[in-house]
């Protein structure tokens, strides 16, 4: 059942003169986000991770060799609080997927690096993750996915500009 369509239909009946397109689009975005988040969380859980832990490993992996970043670089890249990042790092370290070592370029700092086990896990999971995302988008053709990607990118740029007062 498409709850967004149903809600819009009810609003059209109750407030026929109101332009409901913004409500409809935002409703679809919110509902789609809930479904994708649930499916992603189920995928990560199936592989023994939480979504945030996958994000840390993926960020380290895409940073390139030596797959090491400071905690500050990680929480800025992932847009989480330093406390939230510490919890993720603690879990990953207990799992043997990362190590924290003194930063040779900053005596007071720390470097977070993937272990061989962490690298093997993320290298195995990323292709499966992309396949999972492709399944989630399978209702759209490749061309429709490209169009949606461009439109969502444009929307995000506008939202970020508005958030930064530009």
C-alpha positions in Angstrom: 0.0 0.0 0.0 1.3 3.4 -1.0 0.7 5.5 2.2 2.0 8.7 0.5 -0.6 8.4 -2.3 -3.3 7.7 0.3 -2.4 10.7 2.5 -2.2 13.0 -0.5 -5.6 11.8 -1.7 -7.0 12.6 1.7 -5.4 16.1 1.8 -6.7 16.8 -1.7 -10.2 16.0 -0.5 -9.9 18.1 2.6 -7.9 21.1 1.1 -8.5 20.9 -2.7 -6.9 24.4 -3.3 -3.6 23.5 -1.7 -0.6 22.6 -3.9 0.4 19.3 -2.4 3.3 18.4 -4.7 6.0 19.5 -2.1 4.3 17.3 0.6 4.1 14.4 -1.9 7.7 14.6 -2.9 9.0 15.0 0.7 6.7 12.1 1.7 8.2 9.9 -0.9 11.7 10.9 0.1 11.0 10.2 3.8 9.3 6.9 3.2 12.0 5.7 0.7 14.6 6.7 3.3 12.9 4.5 6.0 12.7 1.5 3.7 16.3 1.8 2.4 17.6 2.3 6.0 15.8 -0.8 7.2 17.1 -2.9 4.3 20.6 -1.6 4.7 20.6 -2.2 8.5 19.3 -5.8 7.9 22.2 -6.4 5.4 24.8 -5.1 7.8 23.4 -7.1 10.7 23.5 -10.2 8.5 27.3 -9.6 8.2 27.8 -8.8 11.9 28.0 -5.1 11.6 26.0 -2.0 12.4 25.5 0.6 9.6 27.9 3.0 11.3 30.6 0.4 11.6 30.4 -0.4 7.9 30.6 3.4 7.2 33.9 3.6 9.2 35.4 0.7 7.4 34.2 1.9 4.0 35.6 5.4 4.7 39.0 4.0 5.7 39.0 1.7 2.6 38.2 4.5 0.2 40.8 6.7 1.7 43.4 4.5 0.0 46.6 3.0 1.3 47.5 2.9 4.2 43.8 2.9 5.1 44.4 5.2 8.1 42.7 8.4 9.2 42.5 10.4 12.4 39.3 10.1 14.4 38.6 13.8 13.5 38.9 13.0 9.8 36.5 10.1 10.3 33.8 11.9 12.2 34.0 14.9 9.8 33.7 12.5 6.8 30.8 10.6 8.4 29.1 13.7 10.0 28.7 12.1 13.4 29.7 13.4 16.8 33.0 12.6 18.3 31.3 10.6 21.0 29.4 8.6 18.4 32.6 8.0 16.5 34.4 6.8 19.7 31.6 4.2 20.3 31.9 2.9 16.7 35.7 2.7 17.0 35.5 0.9 20.3 33.3 -1.8 18.8 35.4 -2.2 15.7 38.6 -2.4 17.7 37.1 -5.1 20.0 36.1 -7.0 16.8 39.7 -6.9 15.6 38.7 -4.8 12.5 40.7 -1.6 13.3 43.6 -0.6 15.5 44.3 2.8 17.1 48.0 3.9 17.2 49.8 7.1 18.0 49.9 9.5 15.1 53.5 9.9 14.0 52.7 13.4 12.7 51.0 14.6 15.9 52.3 13.4 19.3 48.9 14.1 20.9 46.9 12.4 18.1 45.8 9.0 17.1 45.5 7.2 13.8 42.7 4.7 13.1 43.8 1.9 10.7 42.1 -1.2 9.4 43.6 -4.5 10.3 44.0 -7.2 7.7 40.8 -8.7 9.0 39.0 -5.4 8.6 40.3 -4.9 5.0 39.3 -8.5 4.0 35.8 -7.9 5.4 35.2 -4.6 3.7 36.6 -5.9 0.4 34.2 -8.8 0.6 31.2 -6.7 1.7 31.4 -3.7 -0.7 30.4 -5.7 -3.8 27.6 -7.4 -1.9 26.5 -4.0 -0.6 26.4 -2.5 -4.1 24.4 -5.6 -5.2 21.9 -5.0 -2.4 21.6 -1.3 -3.3 21.0 -2.3 -6.9 18.2 -4.6 -5.8 16.6 -1.8 -3.8 16.6 0.4 -7.0 15.5 -2.4 -9.3 12.0 -0.8 -9.8 13.8 1.9 -11.8 15.6 1.5 -15.1 19.3 2.4 -15.4 18.3 5.7 -17.1 15.7 6.5 -14.4 18.4 5.8 -11.7 20.8 8.2 -13.4 18.0 10.9 -13.6 17.1 10.4 -10.0 20.7 10.6 -9.0 21.1 13.9 -10.8 17.9 15.3 -9.3 18.8 14.2 -5.8 22.3 15.7 -6.2 20.7 19.0 -7.2 18.3 18.8 -4.3 21.1 18.1 -1.8 23.2 21.0 -3.2 20.2 23.3 -2.7 19.5 22.0 0.8 23.2 22.4 1.8 23.3 26.0 0.4 20.2 26.9 2.3 21.6 25.3 5.5 24.8 27.4 5.1 22.9 30.6 4.4 23.9 31.0 0.8 
